[in-house]
């Protein structure tokens, strides 16, 4: 036997569902330690480029890339931004990993560009300074980037 539901009760239930969905969407994120780790690794690579022999830069880049490749599949989906909740794949934008990798490629270009400009200007340790600038951009821009992705997801979920 079905229990009749009034129109106001149905609207209240739908509002509750929408609010719960928005709360889950608000959890779409990359863990904060990811951005800190990327920034630290970025600076380490810059320091290695300036102070170590060239082969160390190659080894450091390979190690950094391998570490990122092993971590990325778990964290770049945006589905595990906190330990409290794992967002269902239907809510998280499937392009989040691609967007973050795209952001990192842009950051590589920015790092190289800044380092070349600093080197041309005669600055000491241009790779280190460039990597510090980009690390700061990652620390600030990474969470902001994810915030923009969340807002886009919220708009499309309405």
Secondary structure, 3 states (H helix, E strand, C coil): CCCCCCHHHHHHHHHHHHHHHHHHHCCCCCCHHHHHHHHHHHHHHHHHHHHCCHHHHHHHHHHHHHHHHHHHHHHCCCCCCCCCCCCCCCCCCCCHHHHHHHHHHHHHHHHHHHHHHHHHCCCCCHHHHHHHHHHHHHHHHHHHHHHHHHHHHHHHHC
